[in-house]
Amino acid sequence: MKNPFGVNPQVLALALARMSESVGNSFLIVVLPLFISSEFVTGNTFGLTEVAITGIILSLFGFVNSPLQPFTGRLSDRTGRRKIFVLFGLVLIATASFSYSLAGTYWHLIGLRVLQGIAGAFIIPTTVALVNDLAEEGNRGGNMGTYNTFRLVGFGTGPIAAGGVVGAGPYTLPLVDVTITGFDAAFYFAALTASLALVLVFILIRDPDIETREVETTDSGGISVFDQSGEQLLDPVFTLGVISFFMAVGIAVFATLGDIVNTKLDQGPQMFGLQFSAFVLAQILLQAPIGRATDFYGRRVFILFGTILLVPTTLVQGIIPSTTLLWGVIPNPWLMFFARFFQGAAGAMVFAPALALAGDLAPEDRSGSTLSVLTMAFGFGVAFGPLLSGFLVELGFVVPFAFAAFLAALGVVLALTQVEEVITPQRTIPFVG
């Protein structure tokens, strides 16, 4: 099958499955805080505020799945199988999503969120490794970009619909004359989307040919920090992981500052939601074409330009509330939207090309463990960013954004000095050389 982005049909099926699962999983970003603050959840908070409990429960997914990803990725390498790991993770996701409807205490929610984190550790590195296995050097960027685009469509769609599903409850099921709450409907829907993803993977996905993949059992599969060839200081995959972590922190510092942003920009929560989703919108529009472009022009140039663009687009988010820049032409709330959008464009230039470059570097029998370095780093960054901003914002609104911009600047240095091209670009970008 030929298409403009050179996407393998199985990668497209896997992308559709991840999109379905991401819709339901991202539902919980909106639904869980509402559920926690409702009368349906009770129990001992051990002196913590409701907001703190909410932050802990939401962050658990990233903090649980991220450190487990190298282990599940390596295990899938050793067994030569990916599909069974994805199916097992989807079963856990569906089970946990349904079980939220039975939860009544904070401890129940913590336990289910941990279970979802374990499920993510089975799904995330193995699906990316599957994409890498199914792609070829000449179309790896296009496959990675398309896969990430569909996943982000699901991630961006879920929160938009979640509030409406909860608010429209309770629902009466006519055939059985049973009434369910809006929360139950949201949890059932999340379980349904995971189940749909399970069916898609079970029917449409098959493991790549494993007969030629000899796994070296003597290899520990650990993460290398320093470059063993001696050509540069840091291992290139580790470097790409660090850059991905810095990028994810810069994205996520915005997430916990909703009330402060709304107050400073004199806007409502709907505008904040639009600003938050601007990053995802840019990723949806640009990941696939940028990924495909890296197949022709190389990966490194996009990673470098992306990290450079991350610095101003991250820093300016902390400056906009106190500036009258373009006042009377573009109101500050819309300036924030455009800053988030261009930050998303920068992220699109970093993550999909970084995954493709890591795939180029990965030995044939270790794509799971290699690519898990990047997915783990991104997951840690998304979980660490909100906690970081929660502390640093006490020093001033601009401080968390300035710190994240500083990390992005370090990423520029790493991209310049520690990242090398692996494939030979088919074409040259005119203004680069």
N, C-alpha and C positions, 0 to 999 in steps of 0.2 A: 504493500500500500504506500503510495507516494502522497506527500502533502507538503505545504510550504515550509513547515518547521522540521521536516524529516523525522517525524515522531513514529516510533514503533507502535503498532496497534495494541499490543499488550500494555505498553506504557500508558496509552490513552485510557484503556480499561482500568488500570491501576489508579490513574489520576481521578477518574470518575468515582471509584470506590473511596478514595481518600477525601474527595469533595463531599460525598454523602456522609461519611463519618465525621468530618470536620464541622458540618452544619449542626449536627446534634451535640457534638462536644463543645462547640463554641456557644451553644445555647446556655450552657451552664455558667458562662462568664457573667451573664445578665441575671439568670434565674436564681443562682445560688445566693447572691447577696440579698435578693428580695425574700427568698425562702428563709434565710437565717434570721432576718428581721421580723418575720411573721410569727403568729401565735402557734404555728405548727412545730416549731423547734424550741426545745427547752433544755435545761441542764446546767451544770456547774461550769462557769467560765474561768475559774481559778484566778479571779481578780482581773482578768483581761476585759477590755471593752468589746462591745459587739463588733466595732470596726476592726479591732485587732484580730479577733477570731475570724472574721471574714477574710482579712488579708492572709492569715496563716492558711486557711482552707484553700483559697485560690492559688497560693504559691506552692502548695504541696505537690501539685501535679508536676511542675518543672523540677523541683528539688528532688523528687523521688525518681523520675524517669531519666533525668540527665546522667547521673553517675552510673546507672545500670546499662546505658546504651552500649558502651564498649564491650561489655560482657555478652549481651545478646547478639550484637553484631559479630563478635568473634565466634560465638557458638554457632551462628548460622553459617559462618565460613567453614568451620570444622565439619559440620554435618553436610555441607553442600546443599542445604535446603533453606529457602526463604519463605515459601508460601505457608508452611505449617506455623511459622512464628507469627505471620500476619493474621492468620485465622484465629490462633489462640488469643492474640491481643484483642481482636475484634469481639470475641466471645466475652472477654473480661469487661470491655467497654460497654457492651450491651447489657450485661448483667448488672454492672455498677449503676448505669443510667436508670434502669428500671428500679433498682433497689432504693434509689433516693425517695421514691414514692412511699416507701415503708419506713424511712428514717424519721426519728422524732427527737434526737438529742445531738449536741455538737459532736460527741464522740462517734456517733454513727456517720456523720458527714466526713469527719477526719478519716475514718477507716475506709469509706468508699472512695474518697479522693486519693488515698494511698493506692488503693486497688487500681484506680484509673491511671495513676502514675506508672505502676508496674506494667499495665497494658500498653501505655505509650512507649515504654522501653522495648517492648516486643515489636511494635508496629513501625516506629519512626526509622530506626537504622536499617531495618530489613527491607522496607519499601524503597528507600533511597538506594540501597544496594541492588535491589531488583532492577530499578531504572538503569543503574550503571551497568549491570550484567546484560540487559537487553539492548543497550545502546552501543554504538560504535564510535571510534575516535572522531569520525567526520560528522557525527550528528549528536554527540553527547550533550553539548550545550543546549541544543533545541529540545531534546528530550527532558533534560533537567528543568529548563525554563517552563515548558508546557506542564510538566507534573506539578511544579510549584504554583503555577497560575491557577490550576483547577483546585488545588488544596486551599489556596487563599480565597478563591471565590466562595467555597464552603465556609471558611473561617469568617469571612466578612458578612455573609448572608445571615448566619445564625443569630448573632446579637440583634440584628435589625428586626427579625421576626419574633424573637423570644419575648420581648415585653408585651407585644400584642397578644400572643398566645396566653400568657399569664393573665393579662388584664381582661380578656374576653371570657374568662371562666366565671362561674362553674359551667360545665357542660353536661348535658343529659344525653345519654346514649339511648336512642329510641328502641332499638331491638331488644335490649335487655333491661330497659328502664332503670339504669344506674346513673347516678350523678357523680361526676369527678371534678376536682378543683382544677383551676388553671395551672397550678404547680404540677399536679399529677399528669395533666395533659402534656406539659412541657417535657417531663421526665419520660413519659411513654414515647413521645416523638423522638427524643434523643436515642432511646433504645431502638426504635424502628429504623432510624437512619444508619445506626451501626449494624443492624441486622441486614439491611439492604447492601451495605458495603461487604458484609460477610458473604452474601450470595454472589455478588459480582466477582469477588476474588476467587471463591470456590469454583465458579463455572468458567470464568474467562482467563484466569491466570494459571500458568504452569511454570514450574521451576526451569531455568535454563539448563541446557545439557551439562550434566555434572561429571560425565565420564572422563573429560580431559582436565578436570580440576583436581590436581593432586595437592592436598593440604599438608603442609609441613608440620607434623605434630610436635617437632622439637622447638618450634618457634613459640615464644610466649605470647606473642600478639599484643605486647604492651605498647603504650604510647611513647614514642621517641620524642624527646624534647630537643636534643641537639642533632645536627646533621651528621650522620655517620660517614658520609663521603668526604667530609672536611672541606668542601667547596664553600660553604657558608656556615654561619654560627648555628642557626636553628633549623630543625627539621622542617621542610616545606609544608607538610600536612599540619604539623603543630602550629606553624605560623598562620596558616589559613584559619585554623580553629581560633586562635587568639584574635585575629581580625574579625571573625564572625561574632565572637563574644563582645568585642568593643562595639560593633554595629548594633547588636541586640540590646545592649545596655542603653545606647543612645535612643533607640526606638521606645524602650519601655519606661524611661524616666517620666514620660508624659502621663502615663496611665493613672497614677495615684493622685494627680494634682487637679482633678476635675473641679472641685469646689473653689479652689484658689484661682484657677484659670477663669472660671465663670464670673467670679467676683471682679477680678482685675480687668477683664475685657467687657464686663457688663453684658453678659450673654446668658442664654439659657442652656440647660443640659442637652437639648437637641443639637445646638451648634457645637458643643463639645464632642458629641458623638460623631458629628460630621467631620470635625477636625481629626479625631482619633482614626476614623475610617479612611481619611485621605491617604495615609501611608499605604493601607491595604489596596486602595484604588490604584495608586501608582504601580504597585507591585503587579496587580492583575493585568494592567494594560501593557507593562513593559517587560515582565520576566521572560515571556516566550520569545519576542523578537530580539531581546538582548542576548538570551541564551543561544539562539540560532546564529546571531552575529558573531559570537565568540568562536563558532565552528569555522568561520572564514578569516576573522581578523585576530584570533588568539584570545586567551583568557586574561593574561596579566594586565593588558592595557585597560580593560574595563574595571578590573579590581582596583587598579591604581586611581583611575579617574573617579570611581565610586567613593573610595575612602577620602579623597580630596574634597569631594562635594559634601560628604557627611559633616565635615568640620563647620562650615558656615551655616548649613541648614539646621544643624543641631543647636549651635550657639544662639542663632537669631530667635529661637523660640523663647529663650529666657529674656530677650531684650524687647520683644514686640510690646508687652504690656506697658512699658514705660517710655515708649517712643511715639512721636507723631508723624513717623515716616509715611509719606503719601497720604497724610490725613486729608480727608475730603475727596480723595480719589478712590482709595481702597480702605475701607474700615479695618481696624486692627483684628477683629475676629476672622475676617477673610484673609488677612496677611498670615495669621496663624495657620489657616487651612492650606494656603499655598506653601508655607514653610514645611508643613507636614507632607504635602504632596511631593515636593522636591527632595525631601529626606527619603521618601519612599522610592523615588527614582534612583537616588544614590544607593539605597539598599538593594534595588534590583540589579544594579551594576556590580554589586559585591557578591551576593550570596549564591545565585545560580552559577555565575562563572567560577566561584570558589569551589562549589560542589563538582563542577565539570573538571576543573583542574585537579582536584583531589582524586577524581575518578581516573584521570589520565595517569596520575602517579601511582594509583593503587595496583599492587600485584594482583594477578588474575584470581588468586585463591584467598585474597584478603580485602575485598572491596567493602565487606560489611564492617570490619573493624576499622578500616581506614576512614570511610565516610562517617562513621559514628563519632569520630573526633569533632567534626564540624557540627553535626546535629546536636551533640552533647553540649558543645560550647554555646551554640545559639540558645538552647533550652536554659542553660545556666544564666545567660545574659538577660533573657526575658524574665526569669524569676528574680534576678538580682537587681535589675533596674528599678522596679517599684519600691523595693526596700531601701535602696540607696537614696532615691529622691525623697522618700519620707523623712529621712534623717537630715539630708543636706539642705532641704528647703527651709529649715529653721534658721539657716545662716543667710538666707536671702533667696528670692525666687530664681534669680539667674544662676545660682551656684550649682544645682544639679545639672543644668544644661551646659554650663561652662566646663564642669568636670567631665561630662560625657563627650564634649567637643575635644577636650584634651586627650581622652582615650582614642578618639577618632584620628587625631593628629599622630599619635603613636602608631596607629594602624597605617598611616601614610608612610611613615618611616619603615615599618616592617615590609610593606608592599614594595617599596623602592629597593630595599637592601636584601630581603630574604626570600622573595618570590621570583621564580624564574619560569619562563615559558617552556612547556614540554612539547607541544605539537608545533609544527611549522605552519605559520599562518598562510592561508591560500591567497590572501589579499593584504594590502597595506592601507591603513587609514591615512588619507591624504595629508592631514595637518599634523600627523605624528611622524611620518617619515616613509 
